[in-house]
Amino acid sequence: MNNQFPIAQDFSAILPFAILTVGSLLFLIFQFIFHSKDRWLLRVLTLLMILLSGYFVYQGNQSPGIGKYFHGQLKISELTIWLNLLYLGSAFITVLVSPLILKVHDVDFPEFYPLVLFAALGMMFMTSGSDLIVIFIGLEIMSLSLYILVGLARNTISALEATMKYFLLGAFSSGFMLMGIAFLFGGSGSTDLEIALRPIASSGYQANYTMLGLSLFLVGIFFKMALVPFHAWTPDVYEGALTSITGFMASGAKVASMGLLLIVFIQIPFGDKTSFWNLGIGIIAMASMTFGNIAALRQTNLKRILAYSSISHAGYVVAGIIVGGNIEVLYYLYIYAIMNLAGFTLIAFLENTKLHVSLDSISGLMTQKPWIAIALTIVFLSLAGFPPFAGFWSKLFLFQKIAESEQTFNLILLVVAVMNSAIAFFYYIKVVLYSFMLKEQGSVTKSEELKPNLSFIVVISILTLLIALSWLVFHPSSFV
């Protein structure tokens, strides 16, 4: 008889998750004990919990080691370790820069910090779970936390609207995913991800159930990734949420969904009977690239530009996933997260209470706020894939992997991706032109500069330097 009780290695595997869980629950209680207005103690303890969890994640390949735990429900691999470190890094930076933003927007909710921890916990379960139920629970923990975080600025109509849209559409997509899990179980008799996908390469009713289940399951992932046609929520939610939360969603939640798609694709037993998955998902990738870039051309609000840009970047990632560029996709996710964190942090600084950062509002930015203008230029040129910044190298390695494929469809995918990168350059370069080339000063340029705290300056400086110089030491082979 198999031992059904967890062993020491199981508890060691779940230790990083337990740290975040216990920390989140304790901090919900601490808010009633410590009434400091700036919540500095809560903030410091949150940062310590993230660092402690990150340490045990990093040590995961040694103790307990690569493998499956809790009877196959939790998996530790090199991929999950790198992804979990990315989520925790995004949460760490979000907590660092948020106090100034929360203060400026007059948002005083101590629940902010435990919610960020819960969201990071959900992301980790999404990509570390090897059981469909664990994955779904992780996605729901992340989603419920983000629904609340998006609506924290409840004194603004846009935040309330964004929360309602995100919640309703998110709940709808969760229903699709749960129905997909039911069909996957019906086809295989198991909720283990690897076992549940095996019948897809066979024939009969098991294969039909599995194909239908995988299709519905992917709908839920595509919604979180904001792929076309499941993208409608993205611009309004990105614009309505507090900018630090938007950055966390773009660099954490979105990356977690991409990571989950990568893990699912790795488990699909490809063969002649499943080759159409490449075709169908590839078409969605091309549609996302094209729509995201064309829609971004018409935008003037910087947050909406980055929102539509995120749709196109999701398309690039999916293109890399379907050709098997796992390491290249992971590298792209890291660089993408860094660029988004930097971009939204800069926008948050420029907003300065109630200002909306549009292209017109940053006219002549170089004359009044030169260091912000230079950092903003580096970030947006990197997003455009302009050499020698990190965004250029991430696209180069990804596109090179796609080009290595001999399949005609993948080469078409490459051509569409390159063409869309050229289109994207036009709306990214607008930010540089408005900041540097126009003499007339916009509302943001003329406004009194927000006095940044030390953590804000450090975060912006480090992220900008990483974008500008990380390619010298950081490349896909760094993950091997």
DRENKE-469220 format. One record per residue (C-alpha): residue number from 0; x, y, z; residue in one letter. Coordinates in steps of 0.5 Angstrom, whole numbers, plus 500, padded with zeros to 3 digits. Layout:
# residues N
+-----+-----+-----+-----+------+
: pos :  xx :  yy :  zz : code :
+-----+-----+-----+-----+------+
: NUM :   X :   Y :   Z :    a :
...
+-----+-----+-----+-----+------+
END
This chain:
# residues 480
+-----+-----+-----+-----+------+
: pos :  xx :  yy :  zz : code :
+-----+-----+-----+-----+------+
:   0 : 500 : 500 : 500 :    m :
:   1 : 503 : 507 : 498 :    n :
:   2 : 504 : 512 : 503 :    n :
:   3 : 499 : 517 : 503 :    q :
:   4 : 502 : 522 : 508 :    f :
:   5 : 507 : 527 : 506 :    p :
:   6 : 515 : 526 : 507 :    i :
:   7 : 520 : 531 : 509 :    a :
:   8 : 522 : 533 : 502 :    q :
:   9 : 515 : 535 : 500 :    d :
:  10 : 515 : 540 : 506 :    f :
:  11 : 521 : 542 : 503 :    s :
:  12 : 518 : 543 : 496 :    a :
:  13 : 512 : 547 : 499 :    i :
:  14 : 516 : 552 : 504 :    l :
:  15 : 517 : 558 : 499 :    p :
:  16 : 509 : 557 : 498 :    f :
:  17 : 508 : 556 : 506 :    a :
:  18 : 512 : 563 : 507 :    i :
:  19 : 508 : 567 : 503 :    l :
:  20 : 502 : 564 : 505 :    t :
:  21 : 503 : 565 : 513 :    v :
:  22 : 506 : 572 : 511 :    g :
:  23 : 500 : 574 : 508 :    s :
:  24 : 495 : 571 : 513 :    l :
:  25 : 499 : 574 : 519 :    l :
:  26 : 500 : 581 : 515 :    f :
:  27 : 492 : 581 : 515 :    l :
:  28 : 492 : 581 : 522 :    i :
:  29 : 498 : 586 : 523 :    f :
:  30 : 494 : 591 : 520 :    q :
:  31 : 489 : 592 : 526 :    f :
:  32 : 495 : 592 : 531 :    i :
:  33 : 500 : 597 : 528 :    f :
:  34 : 497 : 603 : 526 :    h :
:  35 : 503 : 607 : 523 :    s :
:  36 : 500 : 611 : 517 :    k :
:  37 : 505 : 610 : 512 :    d :
:  38 : 505 : 602 : 514 :    r :
:  39 : 513 : 602 : 514 :    w :
:  40 : 513 : 596 : 518 :    l :
:  41 : 508 : 592 : 514 :    l :
:  42 : 512 : 594 : 508 :    r :
:  43 : 519 : 592 : 511 :    v :
:  44 : 516 : 585 : 513 :    l :
:  45 : 513 : 584 : 506 :    t :
:  46 : 520 : 585 : 503 :    l :
:  47 : 523 : 580 : 508 :    l :
:  48 : 518 : 575 : 506 :    m :
:  49 : 519 : 575 : 499 :    i :
:  50 : 526 : 575 : 500 :    l :
:  51 : 526 : 569 : 504 :    l :
:  52 : 521 : 565 : 500 :    s :
:  53 : 526 : 567 : 494 :    g :
:  54 : 532 : 564 : 497 :    y :
:  55 : 528 : 557 : 498 :    f :
:  56 : 526 : 558 : 491 :    v :
:  57 : 533 : 559 : 489 :    y :
:  58 : 535 : 553 : 493 :    q :
:  59 : 530 : 548 : 490 :    g :
:  60 : 534 : 545 : 485 :    n :
:  61 : 539 : 542 : 491 :    q :
:  62 : 534 : 541 : 497 :    s :
:  63 : 529 : 538 : 496 :    p :
:  64 : 532 : 537 : 488 :    g :
:  65 : 528 : 537 : 482 :    i :
:  66 : 522 : 532 : 481 :    g :
:  67 : 515 : 532 : 483 :    k :
:  68 : 512 : 532 : 490 :    y :
:  69 : 506 : 531 : 494 :    f :
:  70 : 504 : 525 : 490 :    h :
:  71 : 506 : 529 : 483 :    g :
:  72 : 501 : 535 : 485 :    q :
:  73 : 507 : 540 : 485 :    l :
:  74 : 513 : 540 : 481 :    k :
:  75 : 520 : 543 : 481 :    i :
:  76 : 524 : 544 : 475 :    s :
:  77 : 529 : 549 : 473 :    e :
:  78 : 524 : 552 : 469 :    l :
:  79 : 519 : 553 : 475 :    t :
:  80 : 525 : 556 : 479 :    i :
:  81 : 526 : 561 : 474 :    w :
:  82 : 519 : 563 : 473 :    l :
:  83 : 518 : 563 : 481 :    n :
:  84 : 524 : 568 : 482 :    l :
:  85 : 521 : 572 : 476 :    l :
:  86 : 514 : 573 : 480 :    y :
:  87 : 518 : 574 : 487 :    l :
:  88 : 522 : 579 : 483 :    g :
:  89 : 516 : 583 : 480 :    s :
:  90 : 512 : 583 : 487 :    a :
:  91 : 519 : 586 : 491 :    f :
:  92 : 519 : 591 : 486 :    i :
:  93 : 512 : 593 : 486 :    t :
:  94 : 512 : 593 : 494 :    v :
:  95 : 518 : 598 : 494 :    l :
:  96 : 515 : 603 : 489 :    v :
:  97 : 508 : 603 : 491 :    s :
:  98 : 508 : 607 : 498 :    p :
:  99 : 510 : 613 : 494 :    l :
: 100 : 504 : 612 : 489 :    i :
: 101 : 499 : 610 : 494 :    l :
: 102 : 500 : 616 : 498 :    k :
: 103 : 500 : 621 : 492 :    v :
: 104 : 493 : 617 : 490 :    h :
: 105 : 491 : 618 : 497 :    d :
: 106 : 490 : 610 : 498 :    v :
: 107 : 491 : 608 : 505 :    d :
: 108 : 489 : 600 : 505 :    f :
: 109 : 494 : 596 : 509 :    p :
: 110 : 491 : 590 : 505 :    e :
: 111 : 495 : 592 : 499 :    f :
: 112 : 501 : 588 : 502 :    y :
: 113 : 498 : 581 : 503 :    p :
: 114 : 494 : 582 : 497 :    l :
: 115 : 501 : 582 : 493 :    v :
: 116 : 504 : 576 : 497 :    l :
: 117 : 497 : 572 : 495 :    f :
: 118 : 498 : 574 : 488 :    a :
: 119 : 505 : 572 : 487 :    a :
: 120 : 503 : 566 : 491 :    l :
: 121 : 498 : 564 : 486 :    g :
: 122 : 503 : 565 : 480 :    m :
: 123 : 508 : 560 : 483 :    m :
: 124 : 502 : 555 : 484 :    f :
: 125 : 500 : 556 : 477 :    m :
: 126 : 507 : 554 : 474 :    t :
: 127 : 509 : 550 : 479 :    s :
: 128 : 503 : 545 : 480 :    g :
: 129 : 503 : 539 : 476 :    s :
: 130 : 496 : 537 : 477 :    d :
: 131 : 490 : 541 : 474 :    l :
: 132 : 486 : 543 : 480 :    i :
: 133 : 493 : 546 : 483 :    v :
: 134 : 494 : 550 : 477 :    i :
: 135 : 487 : 552 : 477 :    f :
: 136 : 487 : 554 : 485 :    i :
: 137 : 493 : 558 : 483 :    g :
: 138 : 490 : 562 : 478 :    l :
: 139 : 484 : 563 : 482 :    e :
: 140 : 488 : 566 : 488 :    i :
: 141 : 492 : 570 : 483 :    m :
: 142 : 486 : 573 : 480 :    s :
: 143 : 482 : 574 : 486 :    l :
: 144 : 488 : 578 : 489 :    s :
: 145 : 488 : 582 : 483 :    l :
: 146 : 481 : 584 : 482 :    y :
: 147 : 482 : 587 : 489 :    i :
: 148 : 488 : 591 : 488 :    l :
: 149 : 485 : 594 : 481 :    v :
: 150 : 480 : 597 : 485 :    g :
: 151 : 484 : 599 : 491 :    l :
: 152 : 483 : 607 : 488 :    a :
: 153 : 476 : 606 : 489 :    r :
: 154 : 475 : 614 : 489 :    n :
: 155 : 476 : 614 : 481 :    t :
: 156 : 471 : 612 : 477 :    i :
: 157 : 476 : 609 : 472 :    s :
: 158 : 478 : 604 : 477 :    a :
: 159 : 471 : 602 : 479 :    l :
: 160 : 470 : 600 : 472 :    e :
: 161 : 476 : 597 : 471 :    a :
: 162 : 475 : 592 : 477 :    t :
: 163 : 468 : 591 : 474 :    m :
: 164 : 470 : 589 : 467 :    k :
: 165 : 476 : 585 : 470 :    y :
: 166 : 472 : 581 : 475 :    f :
: 167 : 466 : 579 : 470 :    l :
: 168 : 471 : 577 : 464 :    l :
: 169 : 475 : 574 : 469 :    g :
: 170 : 470 : 570 : 472 :    a :
: 171 : 467 : 568 : 465 :    f :
: 172 : 474 : 565 : 463 :    s :
: 173 : 475 : 561 : 469 :    s :
: 174 : 469 : 558 : 468 :    g :
: 175 : 472 : 556 : 461 :    f :
: 176 : 478 : 553 : 464 :    m :
: 177 : 474 : 549 : 469 :    l :
: 178 : 470 : 546 : 464 :    m :
: 179 : 476 : 544 : 460 :    g :
: 180 : 479 : 541 : 466 :    i :
: 181 : 473 : 537 : 467 :    a :
: 182 : 473 : 534 : 460 :    f :
: 183 : 481 : 533 : 460 :    l :
: 184 : 479 : 529 : 466 :    f :
: 185 : 473 : 525 : 463 :    g :
: 186 : 478 : 523 : 457 :    g :
: 187 : 484 : 521 : 461 :    s :
: 188 : 481 : 519 : 468 :    g :
: 189 : 486 : 524 : 471 :    s :
: 190 : 488 : 531 : 473 :    t :
: 191 : 495 : 530 : 473 :    d :
: 192 : 497 : 535 : 467 :    l :
: 193 : 502 : 530 : 463 :    e :
: 194 : 497 : 524 : 464 :    i :
: 195 : 491 : 528 : 462 :    a :
: 196 : 494 : 530 : 455 :    l :
: 197 : 496 : 524 : 453 :    r :
: 198 : 490 : 521 : 450 :    p :
: 199 : 490 : 527 : 445 :    i :
: 200 : 495 : 523 : 440 :    a :
: 201 : 490 : 517 : 440 :    s :
: 202 : 483 : 516 : 437 :    s :
: 203 : 477 : 515 : 440 :    g :
: 204 : 472 : 519 : 445 :    y :
: 205 : 478 : 520 : 450 :    q :
: 206 : 482 : 524 : 444 :    a :
: 207 : 475 : 528 : 443 :    n :
: 208 : 474 : 529 : 450 :    y :
: 209 : 482 : 531 : 451 :    t :
: 210 : 482 : 536 : 445 :    m :
: 211 : 475 : 539 : 447 :    l :
: 212 : 478 : 540 : 454 :    g :
: 213 : 485 : 543 : 452 :    l :
: 214 : 481 : 548 : 448 :    s :
: 215 : 477 : 550 : 453 :    l :
: 216 : 483 : 550 : 458 :    f :
: 217 : 487 : 554 : 453 :    l :
: 218 : 481 : 560 : 453 :    v :
: 219 : 482 : 561 : 460 :    g :
: 220 : 490 : 562 : 459 :    i :
: 221 : 489 : 566 : 453 :    f :
: 222 : 484 : 571 : 457 :    f :
: 223 : 490 : 572 : 462 :    k :
: 224 : 495 : 573 : 457 :    m :
: 225 : 490 : 578 : 453 :    a :
: 226 : 491 : 574 : 446 :    l :
: 227 : 486 : 576 : 441 :    v :
: 228 : 480 : 575 : 441 :    p :
: 229 : 480 : 575 : 449 :    f :
: 230 : 484 : 582 : 450 :    h :
: 231 : 478 : 587 : 450 :    a :
: 232 : 479 : 588 : 458 :    w :
: 233 : 486 : 590 : 457 :    t :
: 234 : 487 : 597 : 455 :    p :
: 235 : 481 : 599 : 460 :    d :
: 236 : 484 : 595 : 466 :    v :
: 237 : 491 : 597 : 465 :    y :
: 238 : 489 : 605 : 465 :    e :
: 239 : 484 : 604 : 471 :    g :
: 240 : 488 : 601 : 476 :    a :
: 241 : 494 : 604 : 480 :    l :
: 242 : 500 : 604 : 475 :    t :
: 243 : 504 : 600 : 480 :    s :
: 244 : 499 : 595 : 480 :    i :
: 245 : 499 : 595 : 472 :    t :
: 246 : 506 : 594 : 472 :    g :
: 247 : 505 : 588 : 477 :    f :
: 248 : 500 : 585 : 472 :    m :
: 249 : 504 : 586 : 466 :    a :
: 250 : 510 : 583 : 469 :    s :
: 251 : 507 : 578 : 474 :    g :
: 252 : 500 : 576 : 472 :    a :
: 253 : 501 : 576 : 465 :    k :
: 254 : 508 : 573 : 465 :    v :
: 255 : 505 : 567 : 469 :    a :
: 256 : 500 : 566 : 464 :    s :
: 257 : 505 : 565 : 459 :    m :
: 258 : 509 : 561 : 463 :    g :
: 259 : 503 : 556 : 464 :    l :
: 260 : 502 : 556 : 457 :    l :
: 261 : 509 : 554 : 456 :    l :
: 262 : 509 : 548 : 461 :    i :
: 263 : 502 : 546 : 458 :    v :
: 264 : 505 : 546 : 451 :    f :
: 265 : 512 : 542 : 453 :    i :
: 266 : 507 : 536 : 456 :    q :
: 267 : 503 : 536 : 449 :    i :
: 268 : 505 : 529 : 446 :    p :
: 269 : 506 : 532 : 439 :    f :
: 270 : 505 : 528 : 433 :    g :
: 271 : 501 : 528 : 426 :    d :
: 272 : 494 : 528 : 430 :    k :
: 273 : 496 : 534 : 434 :    t :
: 274 : 500 : 538 : 429 :    s :
: 275 : 494 : 543 : 428 :    f :
: 276 : 495 : 546 : 435 :    w :
: 277 : 501 : 549 : 432 :    n :
: 278 : 497 : 552 : 426 :    l :
: 279 : 491 : 554 : 430 :    g :
: 280 : 495 : 557 : 436 :    i :
: 281 : 500 : 560 : 431 :    g :
: 282 : 494 : 564 : 427 :    i :
: 283 : 492 : 567 : 434 :    i :
: 284 : 499 : 569 : 435 :    a :
: 285 : 499 : 573 : 429 :    m :
: 286 : 493 : 576 : 430 :    a :
: 287 : 495 : 578 : 437 :    s :
: 288 : 501 : 581 : 434 :    m :
: 289 : 498 : 585 : 428 :    t :
: 290 : 492 : 588 : 432 :    f :
: 291 : 496 : 590 : 438 :    g :
: 292 : 501 : 594 : 434 :    n :
: 293 : 496 : 597 : 429 :    i :
: 294 : 491 : 599 : 435 :    a :
: 295 : 497 : 602 : 439 :    a :
: 296 : 498 : 606 : 433 :    l :
: 297 : 492 : 610 : 435 :    r :
: 298 : 493 : 611 : 442 :    q :
: 299 : 496 : 617 : 446 :    t :
: 300 : 495 : 615 : 453 :    n :
: 301 : 502 : 612 : 455 :    l :
: 302 : 498 : 606 : 459 :    k :
: 303 : 494 : 604 : 453 :    r :
: 304 : 500 : 604 : 449 :    i :
: 305 : 503 : 599 : 453 :    l :
: 306 : 497 : 595 : 454 :    a :
: 307 : 496 : 594 : 447 :    y :
: 308 : 503 : 593 : 446 :    s :
: 309 : 503 : 588 : 451 :    s :
: 310 : 498 : 584 : 446 :    i :
: 311 : 503 : 584 : 441 :    s :
: 312 : 508 : 582 : 446 :    h :
: 313 : 504 : 576 : 448 :    a :
: 314 : 504 : 574 : 440 :    g :
: 315 : 511 : 574 : 440 :    y :
: 316 : 512 : 569 : 446 :    v :
: 317 : 506 : 565 : 443 :    v :
: 318 : 510 : 564 : 437 :    a :
: 319 : 516 : 562 : 440 :    g :
: 320 : 513 : 557 : 445 :    i :
: 321 : 510 : 553 : 439 :    i :
: 322 : 517 : 552 : 435 :    v :
: 323 : 520 : 550 : 442 :    g :
: 324 : 524 : 555 : 444 :    g :
: 325 : 523 : 554 : 451 :    n :
: 326 : 530 : 558 : 453 :    i :
: 327 : 529 : 563 : 449 :    e :
: 328 : 522 : 564 : 451 :    v :
: 329 : 524 : 564 : 458 :    l :
: 330 : 529 : 570 : 457 :    y :
: 331 : 524 : 574 : 453 :    y :
: 332 : 519 : 573 : 459 :    l :
: 333 : 525 : 576 : 464 :    y :
: 334 : 527 : 582 : 459 :    i :
: 335 : 519 : 583 : 458 :    y :
: 336 : 518 : 584 : 465 :    a :
: 337 : 524 : 588 : 467 :    i :
: 338 : 522 : 593 : 461 :    m :
: 339 : 514 : 593 : 463 :    n :
: 340 : 516 : 594 : 471 :    l :
: 341 : 521 : 600 : 469 :    a :
: 342 : 516 : 603 : 464 :    g :
: 343 : 510 : 603 : 469 :    f :
: 344 : 514 : 606 : 474 :    t :
: 345 : 516 : 612 : 470 :    l :
: 346 : 509 : 613 : 468 :    i :
: 347 : 507 : 613 : 476 :    a :
: 348 : 512 : 618 : 477 :    f :
: 349 : 510 : 622 : 472 :    l :
: 350 : 503 : 622 : 474 :    e :
: 351 : 504 : 626 : 480 :    n :
: 352 : 497 : 625 : 483 :    t :
: 353 : 491 : 626 : 478 :    k :
: 354 : 495 : 627 : 471 :    l :
: 355 : 494 : 623 : 465 :    h :
: 356 : 500 : 621 : 462 :    v :
: 357 : 499 : 622 : 454 :    s :
: 358 : 504 : 624 : 449 :    l :
: 359 : 502 : 631 : 449 :    d :
: 360 : 503 : 632 : 456 :    s :
: 361 : 510 : 630 : 456 :    i :
: 362 : 512 : 635 : 450 :    s :
: 363 : 519 : 638 : 452 :    g :
: 364 : 520 : 633 : 458 :    l :
: 365 : 527 : 633 : 457 :    m :
: 366 : 528 : 641 : 458 :    t :
: 367 : 525 : 640 : 465 :    q :
: 368 : 526 : 633 : 467 :    k :
: 369 : 532 : 630 : 463 :    p :
: 370 : 533 : 624 : 467 :    w :
: 371 : 526 : 621 : 467 :    i :
: 372 : 526 : 623 : 459 :    a :
: 373 : 532 : 619 : 458 :    i :
: 374 : 530 : 613 : 462 :    a :
: 375 : 523 : 613 : 459 :    l :
: 376 : 527 : 613 : 452 :    t :
: 377 : 531 : 607 : 454 :    i :
: 378 : 525 : 603 : 456 :    v :
: 379 : 521 : 605 : 450 :    f :
: 380 : 527 : 604 : 445 :    l :
: 381 : 528 : 597 : 448 :    s :
: 382 : 521 : 595 : 448 :    l :
: 383 : 521 : 597 : 440 :    a :
: 384 : 527 : 592 : 439 :    g :
: 385 : 532 : 598 : 438 :    f :
: 386 : 539 : 596 : 439 :    p :
: 387 : 543 : 595 : 443 :    p :
: 388 : 538 : 595 : 449 :    f :
: 389 : 535 : 588 : 452 :    a :
: 390 : 529 : 588 : 448 :    g :
: 391 : 533 : 588 : 441 :    f :
: 392 : 537 : 582 : 444 :    w :
: 393 : 530 : 578 : 447 :    s :
: 394 : 527 : 579 : 440 :    k :
: 395 : 533 : 577 : 436 :    l :
: 396 : 534 : 570 : 440 :    f :
: 397 : 527 : 569 : 439 :    l :
: 398 : 526 : 570 : 432 :    f :
: 399 : 533 : 566 : 431 :    q :
: 400 : 530 : 560 : 434 :    k :
: 401 : 523 : 561 : 430 :    i :
: 402 : 528 : 562 : 423 :    a :
: 403 : 531 : 555 : 425 :    e :
: 404 : 525 : 551 : 423 :    s :
: 405 : 524 : 548 : 417 :    e :
: 406 : 516 : 548 : 417 :    q :
: 407 : 513 : 553 : 412 :    t :
: 408 : 508 : 556 : 417 :    f :
: 409 : 513 : 558 : 422 :    n :
: 410 : 517 : 562 : 417 :    l :
: 411 : 511 : 565 : 415 :    i :
: 412 : 510 : 566 : 423 :    l :
: 413 : 517 : 569 : 423 :    l :
: 414 : 516 : 574 : 417 :    v :
: 415 : 509 : 577 : 421 :    v :
: 416 : 513 : 578 : 427 :    a :
: 417 : 519 : 582 : 424 :    v :
: 418 : 514 : 586 : 420 :    m :
: 419 : 510 : 587 : 426 :    n :
: 420 : 516 : 589 : 430 :    s :
: 421 : 517 : 595 : 424 :    a :
: 422 : 510 : 597 : 425 :    i :
: 423 : 511 : 597 : 433 :    a :
: 424 : 517 : 602 : 432 :    f :
: 425 : 513 : 608 : 430 :    f :
: 426 : 509 : 608 : 436 :    y :
: 427 : 514 : 607 : 441 :    y :
: 428 : 519 : 612 : 437 :    i :
: 429 : 513 : 617 : 438 :    k :
: 430 : 515 : 618 : 446 :    v :
: 431 : 522 : 619 : 444 :    v :
: 432 : 520 : 625 : 439 :    l :
: 433 : 515 : 628 : 444 :    y :
: 434 : 520 : 628 : 450 :    s :
: 435 : 526 : 631 : 446 :    f :
: 436 : 524 : 634 : 439 :    m :
: 437 : 518 : 639 : 441 :    l :
: 438 : 519 : 645 : 445 :    k :
: 439 : 512 : 647 : 447 :    e :
: 440 : 511 : 644 : 454 :    q :
: 441 : 506 : 639 : 456 :    g :
: 442 : 502 : 639 : 462 :    s :
: 443 : 506 : 633 : 465 :    v :
: 444 : 512 : 637 : 464 :    t :
: 445 : 510 : 644 : 467 :    k :
: 446 : 507 : 640 : 473 :    s :
: 447 : 511 : 641 : 479 :    e :
: 448 : 516 : 635 : 480 :    e :
: 449 : 514 : 629 : 485 :    l :
: 450 : 519 : 628 : 490 :    k :
: 451 : 522 : 621 : 489 :    p :
: 452 : 524 : 617 : 495 :    n :
: 453 : 530 : 613 : 495 :    l :
: 454 : 527 : 606 : 493 :    s :
: 455 : 524 : 610 : 487 :    f :
: 456 : 530 : 612 : 485 :    i :
: 457 : 534 : 606 : 486 :    v :
: 458 : 529 : 602 : 483 :    v :
: 459 : 528 : 606 : 476 :    i :
: 460 : 536 : 607 : 476 :    s :
: 461 : 537 : 599 : 477 :    i :
: 462 : 532 : 597 : 472 :    l :
: 463 : 534 : 602 : 467 :    t :
: 464 : 541 : 600 : 467 :    l :
: 465 : 539 : 593 : 466 :    l :
: 466 : 535 : 594 : 460 :    i :
: 467 : 541 : 598 : 457 :    a :
: 468 : 547 : 594 : 459 :    l :
: 469 : 544 : 587 : 462 :    s :
: 470 : 546 : 584 : 455 :    w :
: 471 : 553 : 584 : 456 :    l :
: 472 : 552 : 579 : 462 :    v :
: 473 : 545 : 576 : 461 :    f :
: 474 : 543 : 572 : 455 :    h :
: 475 : 539 : 565 : 454 :    p :
: 476 : 545 : 561 : 456 :    s :
: 477 : 545 : 564 : 463 :    s :
: 478 : 539 : 559 : 464 :    f :
: 479 : 542 : 553 : 463 :    v :
+-----+-----+-----+-----+------+
END
